[in-house]
Amino acid sequence: MSSEVKLNDSPIINAFKRIQVALMIVGPTGRILHCNPAADSLFGYDSGKLVGRPVFDVLAVTSVAELGAYIEPPAIDAIIKGIAGRTANGQRILLGAQMTVWTEAENGLQHALVLRDIADEVSAERRSRSELERANNAIVGAKIGVFDYVRKTESVNVSDLWRELLGVDSVDSDDLKREWLSKVHPDDLDAALESVRLCLEDQCERHSCEYRLRSKDDSRWLWIRSDMSIAERDRQGNVSRLSGAMTDITDRKATETALRRSEEQFRSAFQSTTIGMAIVGFDGKFLRVNPALCELFGYSEQDLVNTDIQALTHSEDQQDTEARLDLIKAGEASSYQFEKRYIRANGAVMWGSLSVGIVRDDEGRPDHMVSQIVDMTEQRRLNELKSQFVSTVSHELRTPLTSILGSLMLLSSMDDEPFSDQAQRLLFIAQQNGDRLHALINDVLDFEKFSAQQMRFDLSTHRIVTLVEEAILANLASGDKFGVRFDMVCPDRTLTGVVDPQRFQQVMTNLLSNAAKFAHTGSTVRVAVEEQEDAVRIAVTSDGEKIPESFREHLFQPFSQADSATTRARGGTGLGLAITKQIVEQTGGAIDFDSTEGEGTTFWFTVPSPKPQ
């Protein structure tokens, strides 16, 4: 009878077959002498199909010697973690094996292997290692020093980071305690020791405190947070070991200090400012008001907090106020400012300039609003008086001036009795200055209307080239006066824009007369008309002196003059550009200028293109 038959008949082998763990016996040539059904299943073979196959078909070894090399003499067994296997369909699997070797007189060298699939174990171990590494990185990154205190021996064990925070290299327990005690701020030592005492006396499971610790180089105080907890008890339930973590919170404390200082500054400014201020909820209710606001409305602080902004608003302005508040609530605006009327406690109407801004929480969500209210009642009254005065004076001047200019024109046109040259010169001077005064009065009246948003415009679609040509013809005399000529460039003569023709001519006259006034004698003022995306751009360029960049923000303000001496010599009221800007912007356009040394100055403005039908 062969040895294989003897083996198969062995009672041990019959028991071997019933074991649920994959088992395999390999002979001296590397062939599998026996394996149980669990081993067949592990490698994806039908029952009994592995017997007789080379073990190299299912394990990543090339010889019996390589397999035996896992066992280091004089040992006769070994645990192999991570040997590669191969299933019947060629799929790679990761195996763990326990192998035992022996020699039989009849069958020679034998290897018995207990096998299992460890893919899940390795994956779980890898995940665990990764989580442990992340946790360690978090501790290191957060600068958390870990420590243990054993009550019985009074010994302290600390991590490297704890030593780094404390700035000590010693590992001796007594040295560590002495170093720690010497570095804690004297004012904070009792609080720092309190956590240890409370946990040792079992008054709490855990306790936290914050204290100051001198830095490693002794140059400053670090803020430390210490979290202490009971880690272990003895058989009698008494506390035997404490563990804790020490974290550097200096940056957080600095942020808290800066925030507290900022809050104190805001509180001080809020309370002491002479401008009425309030913190308002999105329902319009006052959450907090300052003394200036109470004085402004004539209410006590409690009375104001018990009301809302709408209750103080004039009935005719409530709808506008609600509309602006709705924009804030919908997230379409983060702030707004406008003038409105309020009702004081005594029933008087007050004009106020209201400024509102949103304050958001840490997550960026709107939390409340901050409002400022400035009393504009007196200012508006004075503006109205000023407007009335200017209007009255201008009209009172215009009526007699018109008569004077008419009379001068009649005198100038009389041919029956010609005046002497001296008289004609005086008439010419009087008429020139009368025209200048008339233009000034018109400018002042126009400026007042524009400033009060009272100017009316008659907007319609017109061909821009035609209007520009008319403006150039109307200003030829101005060009002749200063010895310059006008030249127009317009590649597309069909361009149209939405304008008020009369006000367009006023803009062009201001720009052309200014260009002629400040251009060099004998030069050419160029007028360019070109199409833009949604507008038509008109540019007037002269070769005059460069306008200082420092004067840019003042140029369109009333009565502003870059060079007063030149302006006086050439004439001008200082209102032309301010009026021009108002006309352009109130009719939907934009205006600006470019000035370069040696290349002259270009004033340009735009008019809206007509919308497609």
Secondary structure, DSSP 4 states (H G I P E B T S, - for coil): --HHHHHHT-HHHHHHHH-SSEEEEE-TTSBEEEE-HHHHHHHT--TT-STTSBGGGTBS-SSHHHHHTTSPTT-SEEEEEEEEEE-TTS-EEEEEEEEEEEEETTTEEEEEEEEEE-HHHHHHHHHHHHHHHHHHHHHHHTTEEEEEEETTTTEEEE-HHHHHHHT-----HHHHHHHHHHHB-GGGHHHHHHHHHHHHTTS-SEEEEEEEEE-TTSSSEEEEEEEEEEEEE-TTS-EEEEEEEEEE-HHHHHHHHHHHHHHHHHHHHHHH-SSEEEEE-TTSBEEEE-HHHHHHHT--HHHHHTSBHHHHB-GGGHHHHHHHHHHHHTTS-SEEEEEEEEE-TTS-EEEEEEEEEEEE-TTS-EEEEEEEEEE-HHHHHHHHHHHHHHHHHHHHHHHHHHHHHHHHHHHHH--SSPPPHHHHHHHHHHHHHHHHHHHHHHHHHHHHHHHTT------EEEEHHHHHHHHHHHTHHHHHHHT-EEEEE-S-TT-EEEE-HHHHHHHHHHHHHHHHHHSPTT-EEEEEEEE-SSEEEEEEEE--PPPPGGGGGGTTSTT--S-HHHHHHH---S-HHHHHHHHHHHTT--EEEEEETTTEEEEEEEEEPPPP-
